[in-house]
């Protein structure tokens, strides 16, 4: 029996992947690399520190992970905390329907907690959430199932009682590995993601039926 919805954030709640990718590309250019936008899509759902470690090796950078993350943070704060931001179409309505039906709602995001809280507050949906599980709470990035396992635990539920909503291949793998059913949202701004492992695939959040 379905008792909860567990949302990924980037690409599901907000259409943020293009912004994240622009920021990463700008940081790489700042330090002399010659990045291509499409290569950054490989890291959707991966924690920041792991992404930067891989990019340092790939581009032969001399900067540390910490230095690159600090530069990235400055750009991100400017774009997400000061610029216009809104929920993906249908998200507030889906959360409201879930709560009206007595379902719990959780977040499972590879973004840090301070960032997730600010984003959810800015778009007016934070009060729907019973639990937030972020990069601060896990040791292993998606596709490892840890983040979805912890989301279920935070809700006091079994994974099989939860439905995950994801836009990326790594996230779908994480949700399925945890034992959840998964809806894949085909967000065109999330790149060419393999959604074949999902239980359901939708092209609009409004197509998700509870």
N, C-alpha and C positions, 0 to 999 in steps of 0.2 A: 504493500500500500504506500502510495506516495505521501510523504510527510514534509518534504522540503525542496526548495529550489536553491541551487548553489551556482552563483554567477562568477564567471571570469569578468574582469573589468575592461581591460584594453581591447577594443574591437568588439565588445559585446554591450557594455553599459555606455561607454563613450567611444566615438569613432576616432581614436587617438593614435592608431598605428602610424599613419603618415607623419604626424607630428613627431613621434618618438624617432622615427627613421630619419627625418630631416635633422633632428638634433644630433643624433649619432654621427651622421655624415658630416655635419658642420664641425663637430669636435675633431673628427679624424682629419678634416682639411686644415683645421687650426694647427695641428701638430705635424703637418707636412705629408700626410698620407694621400693617396688617390683612390678613395673609396667609390664603390658603385652602389646605388640605392638598393638594387635587387639583392645584393649579398646580405643586407641587414635583415631581410625577411626570414632568413634562416634562424634568427635568434628570437623570434616572437615566442613569448612564454618562458624564456630563459632568464634567470636572475641576472641583474646588472653586472655583478662582479665576475660572473662566469663568462658573460658576453665579452667584457673588456679584456679578460685574460686571453680569450681566443683571438680577439682582434689585434691585440699587441703582438701575438706570435705571427699572425697572418700577415701583418703589415710591417713587421720588424721595428716596432716603436720602442723608444727608450724611456718613455713616460711610464709611471706606475699605474696600476689599476686605480688606486686612490686619487691620483692626480687627474686622471681622465674622468672619473666619476664626479669629482668636484666641479670640473669645467662643465660637464653635462648637466649637473644640478642647477647651475646658474641659468642656462638656457631653458631648462624645463620649467623652473619657477616662473620665468618671464612668460612663457607660452601658456602654461596651464593655470597659473594662479592670477594672472592679470588680463589675459586675453579672453575672448568669448568662448564659452564652453556650454554644451548642452548634451542631454542624454540622447542616445540613439532612439529613433522613432519606435514607440511601443513599449519601451522599458518601464516608465513609471506606471503605465496601465497594467502591465503584466505583474509587477510587484504588488500593486493594489489588489488585483484579483487574487493573487496567491494568499495575501494576508486575510482577505475577506473569506477565503475558504478554509482558514485555519492552518495554512502551511507556514512553516518557518522559512526564513530567507538568510542565506549566508554568502559571503564573498570569499573567493579563492583566487588571489592575485599574486603575480610575481613582482608587483610593485611594492615599495616600502609602505609602512603603515601611515606615516605622516602624509604621504602623497595620496594614498587611497582615501583617507578621511577627508582631506581637503577637497578632492574631486567629488566625492559623494555628497558632501555638504553643499558645494557650489551648484550642483545640478538638482539639489532638493530631494534626494532619495535616501539619505543616510538613516532616517528614522524607520525605514522598512526593515533594516537589518538586525538580526538576532545575534550574528557573529561575524567578525572580520578576521580572516586568516590571510596573512600577507607574507612577503619575503622575510620579514623579521622573525617569523614563527617557524621557519623550516630550515632544514640542513641540505635538502636536495631539491633541485629545480624540476619542473615539468620536463620530461615525461614521467619522472618518478611520481608514484601515486601519493607521496607523503602529504601534499597540501590538501588533497581531497579527503584523505583519511582523517586529517586533523579537523577539517571543516565538519565532517560528520560527528566526530567526537565533541567538538565545541557545541553542537546542537543537541547532543545527547541521543543521537540516532545511529542506526546502522547505515553503511554506505548504500545498501540496496533500497533504502527508504528515501533516497535523495536523487534528484534529477539535476545533472550538471548542464550548464549552457556555456558552450565554448565556440570560438571561431578559428582556432589554430590546431594543426596536427598534434603538436606536443601536448597541448591541453587535453585534447580528446583522448590521447593515449594515457595521460595521467588519471583522468576521470574513470575510464574503463578499467585501468589497472587497480583502482581503488575499489571497484565493484559497483560503481554507479551506472545508471543509464545516462545517456548523453545526447543532447540536442546540439547539432552543429549549425551555427548561424553562418551562412555563406556571405561574409562581408567582403565586397569587392575590393575594399581598401586594405585587406589583410593578406593580399598576395594569393598565389595559387596554393591553397592548403588542401592536403589530402583529408577528406572527411569520410572516407569509406568505412572507418571503424565506428562511426557514430550510429546510434539507434534510430535517429531521426535527423533529417536535414531540412532546413528552412532557408528561404531567401529573405525573409522579413521576420522580425521579432513578433509582429502581430499575428503570424501564422502559428505560433506556439499555443497549443491548447492544453489546458490543465484538466 
